[in-house]
């Protein structure tokens, strides 16, 4: 068949870039990365996550929200005022584009949890924000919190990712880390809340693949207060990572060893006894959080990125470097679009995380 006449089954498209020195970069580069991967998505979802974009509000949670109408916004604001100090509320700036239609009301709120509420509920502020997000997304009809971290934000819509980036005017933002996604949904609806990235607090996830273990993963994670409401399988990965990293206190390497756990035969062949025992422990304690099916994901967090393939490497992922920057994408062409002189190009092994952190203090 001629190029363009057949659907490549390995779409969607993912891309990311991070500066180890914490240098802030315009969103133009990550938009550029998505253009050569246009055919990996079908226009039913695109989005970006950016870290370091709100330095003037870095101590406040930035809630990005979709509203169906003015009434739902007023109801949600009443809920927020009962629980948070709102230091700024505004429409997220966008530019009108023919390619992006039927947009909801898109607002952002910079908030701080009320200390009186934290004391009365005996919660730390991150758990408090997480529970507030779940409450809004499950009980307040017509509104969704689609981003809730500090000094970061997610921007997503129904459309091709390069159009979504232009729609949100991401060329006007600067961040030290960017991730991006172009969606090709196969068995879930294309709608604004279902586009990637999926976020909770400062965690963000972009995902290429399909989760065959979704029902088992969802049933387990919902026992701990998380609710999957956004009608796509990727949402559960974000909640799994929050549970393992924030609540359980695992390291990134250990969390990768849960969701992309080695085969038992691989564990038994590990030469180091301590490593072998730890891998067996994680598989035994968290069996319901093993993610099966083909996937490549990028997890963004405050100060870093983690890229991870499934243990059989059934989805493509390429990494490269240039100076203090590290690039990750589904295809090398996307990296070259960001940095034509990228060096040390490599493909991570299945189940082996690539973890990049911003230098301490940067």
KAUR-V264489 format. One line per field, one symbol per residue. ss: DSSP state (a for helix, b for strand, c for the rest). phi: phi as a letter, one per 30 degrees, with the letter a starting at -180 (. if undefined). psi: psi as a letter, one per 30 degrees, with the letter a starting at -180 (. if undefined). Layout:
BEGIN
ss->???
phi->???
psi->???
END
This chain:
BEGIN
ss->ccccccccccccbbbbbbbcccccbbcaaaaaaaaccaaacccccbbbbbbcccaaacccbbbbbbbccaaaaaaaaaaaaaabbbbbbbbcccccccccccccbbbbbbbbbcaaaaaaacccaaaaaaaaaaaaaaacccbbbbbccbcbbbbbbcccaaaaaaaccaaacbbcbbbbbbcccccccccaaacccbbbccbbbbbbbccccaaaaaaaaaaaccccccccccaaaaaaaaaaaaaccccaaaaaaaaccccaaaaaccccaaaaaaaaaaaaacaaacccccbbbbbbbccbbbbbbccccccccbbbbbccbbbbbccaaaaaaaccccbbbbcccccccbbbbccccc
phi->.dejcbdddcdccbaabbcddiddbddedddeddddceddbbiclbabbbcidbddbdccdcccbcbdadddddddddddddcbdccabadddbbdbddcbhdddbbbbcbbddddddddchbddddddedddddddcccdibbdcabcchaacbbadldedddddedhddccbbdabbbbccbdcbbdcbddddddcbahcdbbcbckbcdcedddddddddcjdbdbciaddedddddddddddddiddedddddcdbdddedddddddddddddddddddddbddcdccjdabbbccadjlbbcacddchcbdabbabaiccccbadbdedddddbecebhdbcdddicdccbbdeejd
psi->llkffkkkfglaklllkkjffgkkklfeeeeeefefgefflgggkllkkkkgfhefhfgkkjjkkkkeleeeeeeeeeeeffflkjfkklkkklkkkffjlhkakjlkkjlkkkeeeeeefhkleeeeeeeeeeeefffjkgkkjgkglkhllkjlljlkeeeeeeeghffflklfkkllkkkikeglljlefflllklkbgkkkkkjakjfgeeeeeeefffgfkkjfghlffefeeeeeeeeeeefglleeeeefefhklleeeeffkfkeeeeeeeeeeeeehffgkjllkkklkjkljgalkkkllffigkkkkllljbgkkkklfkeeeeeeejfgklhkljklkgjkjkkkkkkf.
END
